[in-house]
Amino acid sequence: MRPIVQISLDLTNIDEALETAHLAMRAGVDWLEAGTPLILAEGLHGVRALREAFPETPIVADLKTMDGGYLEAEMMAKAGATHVVVMARAHEETIRCVVKAGADFGCKVMGDNMVCEDMVAGAKWLEDLGCDFVIHHIGYDERRGIAARGLRMPSPLDQLREVVGAVKIPVQAVGGLSLEQAIECPKYGAPLVVLGAPLTIDADAFKTADGDLEASLKLICDAVHAQTVQ
């Protein structure tokens, strides 16, 4: 698949999420993500607002589902989400429920391998259970806590090639990437480039980053879209 740019709207109110989304779409972003903070703050209302404003745009609902998989996926799909996220560390039956709901309501399923003991095996397991995409993810607390202890911060790039090589479905890498690293993801075979905290969102305050965000996003989108997936 061609490289895709997805912006994670890790914000806590609908108005700012919509403002940022409009800016991002003008800059050339392909997919919008209702980030976990937005879903916690605004729930289905946030997803519905994005769908109303952007009727043709793919919308990812970053639910991080761990239980109640069918209902959560159904609710988000009916609100307008085209993609939902389930965690690899959820029970196998939960992942199966999300996949079933995805099939029933026309929604793609993204499986997230965050905190798997074996990240590569976790990605393959998600594929085997029917997920449409893999999110190879190093978590926010994990990264920051390890770095705070003076140790090397883990990066999704550490095993990205191995994850891509283990599955046939598209992969995205998430978790502490610099702008330069995010732009390079298609060269690792990961076509879904995610921009969010701390790239375009203030990771500590969950508000839009300062500066000329639209101009920066346009340059990033142009750089990503010019690539071919390796």
C-alpha positions in Angstrom: 0.0 0.0 0.0 1.1 3.6 -0.6 2.4 5.5 2.4 -0.4 7.0 4.6 -0.1 9.9 7.1 -2.3 9.6 10.2 -2.6 12.3 12.8 -3.4 11.3 16.3 -5.8 13.8 17.9 -4.6 13.3 21.5 -6.7 16.2 22.7 -9.3 16.5 25.3 -12.0 18.6 23.7 -13.9 18.4 20.4 -13.4 22.0 19.3 -9.6 21.8 19.4 -9.7 18.3 17.8 -11.8 19.7 14.9 -9.5 22.7 14.5 -6.5 20.5 14.4 -8.1 18.0 12.1 -9.1 20.8 9.6 -5.5 22.1 9.7 -4.1 18.6 9.2 -6.4 17.8 6.2 -5.4 21.0 4.5 -1.8 19.9 5.0 -2.4 16.6 3.3 -3.0 14.2 6.1 -4.8 11.0 5.0 -6.3 9.6 8.2 -7.6 11.1 11.4 -7.3 9.4 14.8 -9.6 10.0 17.7 -6.8 9.6 20.2 -7.4 7.9 23.6 -7.5 11.2 25.5 -10.2 12.5 23.1 -12.2 9.3 23.5 -11.9 9.4 27.3 -13.0 13.1 27.4 -15.7 13.2 24.7 -16.5 9.5 23.9 -18.7 8.8 20.9 -19.4 12.5 20.6 -15.9 13.1 19.5 -16.0 10.5 16.8 -19.4 11.7 15.6 -18.1 15.2 15.3 -15.1 14.1 13.3 -17.3 12.1 11.0 -19.8 14.9 10.5 -16.9 17.3 9.6 -15.1 14.8 7.4 -17.6 12.5 5.8 -15.1 10.7 3.5 -12.0 10.5 5.7 -10.9 7.3 7.5 -11.2 7.8 11.2 -9.3 5.6 13.7 -10.8 5.2 17.2 -7.9 4.4 19.5 -10.0 2.5 22.0 -7.2 0.2 23.3 -9.9 -2.3 23.9 -9.2 -4.9 26.6 -12.7 -6.3 27.2 -16.2 -5.9 25.9 -14.8 -6.0 22.4 -17.9 -6.4 20.3 -19.9 -3.6 21.9 -17.0 -1.1 21.9 -16.3 -1.8 18.3 -20.0 -1.7 17.3 -20.5 1.7 19.1 -17.5 3.3 17.5 -18.3 2.0 14.0 -21.9 3.3 14.3 -20.5 6.6 15.4 -18.4 6.8 12.2 -15.1 5.2 13.0 -13.6 3.2 10.1 -10.9 1.6 12.3 -10.8 0.5 15.9 -7.9 -0.6 18.1 -7.7 -3.8 20.2 -4.8 -4.8 22.4 -2.8 -7.9 21.9 -2.7 -8.4 25.7 -6.5 -8.7 25.7 -7.9 -12.2 25.9 -8.1 -14.0 22.6 -11.9 -14.0 22.8 -11.9 -10.2 23.0 -9.8 -9.9 19.9 -12.1 -12.3 18.1 -15.1 -10.3 19.2 -13.6 -7.1 17.9 -12.8 -8.8 14.6 -16.4 -10.1 14.4 -17.8 -6.7 15.1 -15.5 -5.2 12.4 -16.9 -7.7 9.9 -20.5 -7.0 10.9 -20.2 -3.2 10.8 -17.7 -2.6 8.1 -14.9 -1.5 10.4 -11.2 -2.4 10.1 -9.4 -3.7 13.1 -6.0 -2.6 14.2 -4.2 -4.8 16.7 -1.8 -3.1 19.1 1.2 -5.2 20.5 2.1 -2.8 23.3 3.6 -4.5 26.3 3.8 -7.9 24.7 6.7 -9.9 26.1 7.5 -10.9 22.5 6.5 -8.0 20.3 7.1 -9.9 17.0 5.1 -12.9 18.2 2.4 -10.6 19.4 2.1 -9.0 16.0 1.8 -12.4 14.3 -0.8 -13.5 16.8 -2.9 -10.4 16.0 -2.7 -11.2 12.3 -3.6 -14.8 12.9 -6.7 -13.7 14.9 -7.9 -11.7 11.9 -6.7 -8.1 12.6 -6.3 -6.0 9.4 -3.4 -3.9 10.7 -0.7 -4.1 13.4 0.3 -1.2 15.6 3.9 -1.8 16.8 3.8 0.3 19.9 6.1 1.3 22.8 3.9 2.9 25.4 4.1 6.5 26.8 4.7 5.5 30.5 7.1 2.7 29.5 9.3 5.1 27.5 9.3 7.9 30.0 9.8 5.7 33.0 12.7 3.9 31.6 14.4 7.1 30.5 13.8 8.7 33.9 15.8 5.9 35.5 18.7 6.8 33.2 18.3 3.9 30.9 18.0 3.9 27.1 14.5 4.6 26.0 13.1 1.8 23.9 11.9 2.6 20.4 9.5 0.9 18.0 12.3 1.0 15.5 14.3 -1.5 17.5 12.2 -4.4 16.2 10.2 -2.7 13.4 11.8 -4.7 10.6 11.3 -8.0 12.4 7.6 -7.1 13.0 7.1 -6.2 9.3 8.8 -9.4 8.3 6.6 -11.5 10.5 3.2 -10.4 9.1 1.6 -9.8 5.8 -0.8 -7.0 6.9 0.3 -3.3 7.1 2.2 -2.2 10.1 2.5 1.2 11.8 5.1 2.2 14.4 4.1 4.3 17.4 5.9 5.6 20.4 8.4 8.4 20.9 9.6 8.6 17.3 11.2 11.9 16.2 9.8 13.5 13.1 12.7 12.2 11.1 12.2 8.7 12.4 8.4 8.8 11.6 9.1 9.9 8.1 11.5 7.0 7.6 9.0 4.3 8.6 8.0 3.4 5.0 11.7 2.5 4.4 11.3 -0.1 7.1 8.3 -1.5 5.3 5.7 0.2 7.6 3.4 2.3 5.3 1.3 3.9 8.0 3.0 7.0 9.4 1.5 8.3 12.7 2.0 11.9 13.8 0.9 12.7 17.3 2.4 13.2 20.8 5.0 14.5 21.0 5.4 15.3 17.3 2.4 17.5 16.7 0.7 17.5 20.1 2.1 18.7 23.4 2.6 15.3 25.1 2.4 16.8 28.6 -0.6 19.1 28.2 -2.5 17.3 25.5 -2.9 20.4 23.4 -1.8 21.4 19.9 1.9 22.1 19.7 3.1 25.7 19.2 4.5 27.0 16.0 3.3 26.8 12.4 1.8 23.3 12.6 0.1 23.4 9.2 3.3 24.3 7.3 5.3 21.6 9.2 2.6 19.0 8.5 2.6 19.8 4.8 6.3 19.2 4.6 6.0 16.0 6.5 3.1 14.7 4.3 5.0 15.6 1.1 8.0 13.7 2.3 6.0 10.6 3.3 3.9 10.5 0.2 6.9 10.8 -2.1 8.3 7.5 -0.8 7.6 3.9 -1.8 7.3 1.2 0.9 10.4 -1.0 1.0 
